[in-house]
Amino acid sequence: MQQSLIQPKLVLPEEAFVESVMKHIETGYTNKAFNTEVLAEIMGVSAKQLIRKCKAVLNSHPEQLIENYRLRKARLMFNSGATSVTETATAVGFTDVDRFVKQYNSVFSENIKK
């Protein structure tokens, strides 16, 4: 009887790091207080370490990762029929609606208004 050998999938440390960062951003993005410091605390590292690692592995600051995630979620909400810019901005964790509008329009080259 021939047994097949199953090769375990090896996960590189960088892949595990990226998956962890994105998982935590996904669960925390609606919290207005969610930022680099909170993410670092959840991951058990200092904010400085998290910033260095994100820049090295993802070529991006954690704050930018969080903001981009929030903006993508907002776009999905608008594409699903959300009409209130203020409600959408708040739902995805932005505290400043004007900043949300500016960033959204810049990233997606669209012109939403408050």
C-alpha positions as CSV (number, residue, x, y, z in Angstrom):
1,M,0.0,0.0,0.0
2,Q,1.4,3.3,-1.0
3,Q,1.1,6.3,1.3
4,S,1.1,9.8,-0.1
5,L,3.2,12.2,1.8
6,I,1.6,15.6,2.4
7,Q,4.1,18.4,2.3
8,P,3.2,21.1,4.9
9,K,3.0,24.6,3.5
10,L,5.8,26.7,4.7
11,V,4.9,30.2,5.6
12,L,7.7,32.7,5.4
13,P,7.9,35.1,8.4
14,E,7.1,38.0,6.2
15,E,3.9,36.3,4.9
16,A,2.8,35.5,8.5
17,F,3.5,39.1,9.5
18,V,1.5,40.6,6.6
19,E,-1.4,38.2,7.3
20,S,-1.3,39.2,11.0
21,V,-1.2,42.9,10.2
22,M,-4.1,42.7,7.7
23,K,-6.2,40.5,10.0
24,H,-5.8,43.0,12.9
25,I,-6.6,45.9,10.6
26,E,-9.7,44.1,9.3
27,T,-11.0,43.6,12.8
28,G,-10.1,47.0,14.2
29,Y,-10.6,49.5,11.4
30,T,-14.1,50.7,12.5
31,N,-12.7,51.8,15.9
32,K,-11.9,55.5,15.6
33,A,-9.0,55.0,18.1
34,F,-7.4,52.3,16.0
35,N,-4.0,53.4,14.9
36,T,-0.3,52.4,14.8
37,E,0.0,52.3,18.6
38,V,-3.1,50.1,19.1
39,L,-2.1,47.8,16.3
40,A,1.4,47.5,17.7
41,E,0.0,46.7,21.2
42,I,-2.2,44.0,19.7
43,M,0.7,42.5,17.9
44,G,2.9,42.6,20.9
45,V,5.6,44.9,19.5
46,S,6.5,48.5,20.0
47,A,5.1,51.1,17.6
48,K,8.6,51.8,16.4
49,Q,9.2,48.1,15.6
50,L,5.9,47.8,13.8
51,I,6.7,50.9,11.7
52,R,10.1,49.6,10.7
53,K,8.8,46.2,9.8
54,C,5.9,47.5,7.8
55,K,8.2,49.9,5.9
56,A,10.6,47.0,5.2
57,V,8.1,44.4,4.2
58,L,5.2,46.4,2.8
59,N,6.9,49.6,1.9
60,S,4.2,51.5,3.8
61,H,3.6,53.1,7.2
62,P,1.0,51.3,9.4
63,E,-1.2,54.5,9.4
64,Q,-1.3,54.4,5.6
65,L,-2.2,50.7,5.6
66,I,-5.1,51.5,8.0
67,E,-6.3,54.5,6.1
68,N,-6.2,52.7,2.7
69,Y,-8.1,49.8,4.2
70,R,-10.7,52.2,5.5
71,L,-11.0,53.9,2.2
72,R,-11.4,50.6,0.3
73,K,-14.2,49.6,2.7
74,A,-15.9,53.0,2.2
75,R,-15.7,52.5,-1.6
76,L,-17.3,49.1,-1.2
77,M,-20.1,50.7,0.9
78,F,-20.7,53.4,-1.8
79,N,-20.8,50.7,-4.5
80,S,-23.3,48.8,-2.4
81,G,-25.6,51.8,-2.3
82,A,-24.5,53.8,0.7
83,T,-25.4,57.4,0.1
84,S,-24.4,59.4,3.2
85,V,-20.7,60.4,3.1
86,T,-20.8,61.3,6.8
87,E,-22.3,58.0,7.8
88,T,-19.9,56.0,5.6
89,A,-16.8,57.9,6.9
90,T,-17.9,57.3,10.5
91,A,-18.7,53.6,9.8
92,V,-15.1,53.0,8.5
93,G,-13.4,54.8,11.4
94,F,-12.7,58.3,10.2
95,T,-13.3,61.0,12.7
96,D,-12.8,63.9,10.3
97,V,-15.3,63.8,7.4
98,D,-13.5,66.6,5.5
99,R,-10.3,64.6,5.6
100,F,-12.1,61.5,4.5
101,V,-13.6,63.3,1.5
102,K,-10.2,64.7,0.5
103,Q,-8.4,61.3,0.9
104,Y,-11.2,59.4,-0.9
105,N,-11.3,61.8,-3.8
106,S,-7.5,61.7,-4.1
107,V,-7.1,57.9,-3.9
108,F,-10.0,57.0,-6.2
109,S,-10.0,60.1,-8.4
110,E,-13.7,60.6,-7.7
111,N,-15.5,63.6,-6.5
112,I,-17.7,62.7,-3.5
113,K,-19.1,65.6,-1.5
114,K,-20.2,65.9,2.1
